[in-house]
Amino acid sequence: MKPVVGLALMIFMLGSACAKPAPSSRAGAAMPDDWRKRTAKMLETKDCAGAIAYLNTVRTREPLWYELASQAHIACWKQRSSSADGTAAVEILNQGLTQYPRSANLLLSRGYRHQELGLREAALDDYKAAELLARENLARDTPEQQAVDRAVLQSATQASTQLRDPGVTAAIEEQDLLTLLSSGKCEAAISHLKTVDPRLRTDVWYDSVFTANSFCLNERANQAYRQAAESALEEGLRRFPSSFKLLADCGAWNQAAGRTGDSAIAARAFEQ
């Protein structure tokens, strides 16, 4: 599961596609859902800054507003590597939860944001809290709201299970990295990787840092990226000397540099 589109937004868009529009009281009158549709369109076209500016003009502050505002800020964080946007993506959901403390969906969304920011434990806490609150809500919900909370319960359980599985987590992170690199955002990929808790940095993480810096070196021809790529390999091999990924990286790196014999990088790693 890739935490990109909020559950509330998906439910709203599905409902919009199936519902028959109400007749307008006068020609040209704005429909009540216009701001939701307009913001969703901006996010689809990756206009995160425009979405943020537009949402700030919307007076409605229902749960979906907080979800969309959070999505806009996390999108800008990915595009611009702005720590302010990363902080705002979570803080807006905190504000939403203050206004709507029974919203399990906002808790689920905050878990997604924490996961995207590399804050694994905080994400797990949010997923657990969303599960508990959704179960509590189901006992008092209206039939319409029950459908939402059942969906939240299912999504939170799935997200929590996947995040506890190292294999699934690594696959999600690797796919995110490839998406950034394929769109020419190697620096954003490096910034994203740096947010991962040092205690959770596996050989896959070091391989990803090496790959991202290699991409930046090819695109920018800045030798600082070469040094960063080699440092990632050295530190990774010190921590995971039997890692097939890192040993393969090391061999390919040396071959590209025209080195023969023992790996210079591996030798430095094992000497320290």
C-alpha positions in Angstrom: 0.0 0.0 0.0 1.4 3.3 -1.0 0.3 6.2 1.3 -0.4 8.9 -1.3 -4.1 9.5 -1.6 -6.1 9.9 1.7 -8.9 7.6 2.4 -11.4 10.4 2.9 -10.4 11.9 -0.5 -10.9 8.6 -2.2 -14.3 8.1 -0.7 -15.3 11.7 -1.7 -14.1 11.3 -5.3 -15.9 7.9 -5.7 -19.1 9.5 -4.3 -18.7 12.5 -6.6 -18.4 10.2 -9.6 -21.6 8.2 -8.8 -23.9 10.9 -7.3 -26.3 12.9 -9.4 -25.6 16.6 -9.2 -28.2 18.7 -7.4 -29.8 21.4 -9.5 -28.3 24.9 -9.1 -30.5 27.6 -7.6 -29.1 30.1 -10.1 -26.9 30.0 -13.2 -23.2 30.1 -12.4 -23.6 29.5 -8.7 -20.7 27.6 -7.1 -21.4 24.1 -6.2 -20.6 23.2 -2.5 -18.0 20.6 -3.6 -16.1 22.9 -5.9 -13.2 23.5 -3.6 -12.7 19.8 -3.0 -12.7 19.0 -6.7 -10.4 21.9 -7.5 -7.9 21.0 -4.8 -7.9 17.3 -5.9 -7.2 18.4 -9.5 -4.3 20.6 -8.3 -2.8 17.7 -6.4 -3.2 15.4 -9.4 -1.2 17.9 -11.6 1.4 18.3 -8.9 0.6 21.9 -8.2 1.2 21.6 -4.5 2.0 25.3 -3.9 -1.2 26.3 -5.8 -3.2 23.9 -3.7 -1.9 25.3 -0.5 -2.5 28.9 -1.5 -6.1 28.0 -2.7 -7.0 26.0 0.5 -6.0 28.9 2.6 -8.8 30.9 1.0 -11.4 28.2 1.8 -13.4 29.0 4.9 -14.7 25.4 5.3 -12.7 23.5 7.8 -14.2 20.0 7.7 -11.9 16.9 8.1 -11.3 16.6 4.4 -9.9 20.2 4.3 -7.2 19.1 6.8 -6.4 16.0 4.8 -6.1 17.8 1.5 -3.9 20.6 3.1 -1.7 17.9 4.6 -1.4 16.1 1.2 -0.5 19.4 -0.4 2.3 20.1 2.1 3.8 16.6 1.9 3.8 16.8 -1.9 5.7 20.1 -1.7 8.1 18.4 0.8 8.8 15.7 -1.8 9.2 18.3 -4.6 11.3 20.9 -2.8 12.9 18.9 0.2 11.4 21.6 2.4 11.5 20.7 6.1 8.9 23.4 6.8 6.4 21.6 4.5 7.2 18.2 6.2 6.4 19.8 9.6 3.3 21.5 8.3 2.0 18.2 6.8 1.8 16.7 10.2 0.9 19.9 12.2 -2.2 20.5 10.0 -3.5 17.0 10.9 -2.8 17.7 14.6 -5.0 20.8 14.2 -7.7 18.8 12.5 -7.7 16.2 15.3 -8.1 19.0 17.8 -11.3 20.1 15.9 -12.4 16.5 15.2 -11.1 14.2 17.9 -13.3 11.3 16.8 -11.9 11.3 13.2 -10.2 7.9 12.8 -9.4 8.9 9.2 -7.3 11.9 10.3 -5.3 9.6 12.6 -4.8 7.2 9.7 -3.6 10.1 7.5 -1.2 11.3 10.2 0.2 7.8 10.1 0.7 8.0 6.4 2.5 11.4 6.8 4.8 10.0 9.5 5.6 7.0 7.3 6.4 9.2 4.3 8.7 11.3 6.6 10.5 8.1 7.7 9.2 8.2 11.2 8.3 4.5 11.5 7.4 4.3 15.2 5.2 7.4 15.1 3.4 6.0 12.1 2.8 2.7 13.9 1.4 4.5 16.9 -1.0 6.4 14.6 -2.1 3.3 12.8 -2.8 1.5 16.2 -4.7 4.6 17.4 -6.7 4.8 14.2 -7.7 1.1 14.5 -8.9 1.5 18.1 -10.8 4.7 17.4 -12.5 3.2 14.3 -13.6 0.2 16.4 -15.0 2.5 19.0 -16.8 4.6 16.4 -18.4 1.6 14.8 -20.5 1.0 17.9 -22.1 4.5 17.6 -21.9 5.4 13.9 -24.7 6.1 11.5 -24.8 3.5 8.7 -23.1 6.0 6.3 -20.3 6.8 8.8 -19.9 3.0 9.5 -18.7 2.5 5.9 -16.0 5.1 6.4 -14.8 3.7 9.7 -14.8 0.2 8.4 -12.6 1.4 5.5 -10.3 3.2 8.0 -10.0 0.1 10.2 -9.1 -2.1 7.2 -6.5 0.4 5.9 -4.9 1.1 9.3 -4.6 -2.7 10.0 -3.0 -3.2 6.6 -0.7 -0.3 6.9 0.4 -1.4 10.4 1.0 -5.0 9.2 3.0 -3.9 6.2 5.1 -1.5 8.2 6.1 -4.3 10.6 7.3 -6.4 7.7 10.9 -5.4 6.8 10.5 -6.9 3.3 7.4 -4.9 2.5 8.8 -1.7 4.0 12.0 -2.0 2.0 10.0 -2.5 -1.2 7.9 0.6 -0.6 11.0 2.7 0.2 12.8 1.4 -2.9 9.8 2.2 -5.1 9.6 5.7 -3.7 13.3 6.2 -4.4 13.0 4.9 -8.0 10.1 7.3 -8.5 12.2 10.3 -7.4 15.2 9.3 -9.4 13.3 8.5 -12.6 11.8 12.1 -12.4 15.3 13.6 -12.0 15.0 14.5 -8.3 18.1 12.8 -7.0 18.7 15.6 -4.4 15.1 15.1 -3.1 15.8 11.4 -2.9 18.9 12.0 -0.8 17.0 14.4 1.5 14.3 11.8 1.9 16.7 9.1 2.8 18.4 11.3 5.5 15.1 11.4 7.4 15.3 7.7 8.2 16.1 7.0 11.8 19.8 5.9 12.1 18.7 2.8 14.1 16.6 1.6 11.2 19.3 2.0 8.5 19.8 -1.4 6.8 22.1 -2.4 4.0 19.2 -1.5 1.7 19.3 2.0 3.0 23.0 2.3 2.3 22.5 0.9 -1.1 19.8 3.5 -1.8 22.0 6.4 -0.6 24.8 5.1 -2.8 22.4 4.9 -5.8 20.9 8.4 -5.2 24.4 10.0 -5.0 25.5 8.1 -8.1 22.6 9.6 -10.0 23.4 13.1 -8.8 27.1 12.6 -9.7 26.1 11.7 -13.3 23.6 14.6 -13.5 25.6 17.3 -11.7 29.2 16.2 -12.2 29.8 17.4 -8.6 32.6 15.4 -6.9 30.9 15.9 -3.5 28.4 13.3 -4.7 31.2 10.9 -5.5 32.6 11.2 -2.0 29.1 10.7 -0.5 28.5 7.6 -2.6 31.8 6.1 -1.5 31.2 7.0 2.1 27.8 5.3 2.0 29.5 2.1 0.7 32.3 2.3 3.3 30.0 2.8 6.2 27.5 0.2 4.9 30.2 -2.4 4.5 31.5 -1.8 8.0 28.0 -2.5 9.4 26.9 -5.2 6.9 30.2 -6.8 5.6 28.3 -9.8 4.0 25.6 -7.7 2.2 25.3 -8.9 -1.4 23.8 -5.6 -2.4 26.7 -3.5 -1.1 29.4 -5.9 -2.3 27.8 -5.8 -5.8 27.7 -2.0 -5.6 31.3 -1.9 -4.6 32.4 -4.2 -7.5 30.5 -2.2 -10.1 31.8 1.1 -8.7 35.4 -0.1 -8.9 35.0 -1.5 -12.3 33.6 1.8 -13.6 36.5 3.6 -12.0 39.0 1.2 -13.7 40.2 -0.4 -10.4 41.5 -3.9 -10.4 42.3 -6.4 -7.7 40.9 -6.0 -4.2 38.2 -3.4 -3.7 39.8 -0.1 -2.5 36.5 0.9 -0.9 36.0 -2.5 0.8 39.5 -2.5 2.0 39.1 0.9 3.7 35.8 -0.3 5.2 37.3 -3.4 6.7 40.5 -1.7 8.0 38.4 0.7 10.2 
